[in-house]
């Protein structure tokens, strides 16, 4: 009787785990902190040391990649994805309950940046997932994707010039 009850409990727990892994809408909204091959790492808060939602999304032929533009979603490509972009990514199918979570990407939507159009193409940005230490104090003061301070300030970045 005890063996039967234990088996029933284990069966119910396994069913709940499978349902959690295939639940639609499983995803993360945050910043792309790494693109390695076909795997895109998205972190809700890249500056957080631990505990922040983080997911590894494997892009497949079935992954829908879109760009938010105004009130519309327009088609985009894998080549449009960049470290530092804000995205909303969802899983399709089973998800490995690890940290970070891992699975096939159902969709990746590149979100409009609130400061889009205000940045110059030649402006320096932090591209490190762990953030950038611009004042050499050992603590990152910029998050992934954030622009560097103006060149006129003591930003820790050196502008190299070939002038004599």
Order of alpha helices (4+ residues) and beta strands (2+ residues): alpha-beta-beta-beta-beta-beta-beta-beta
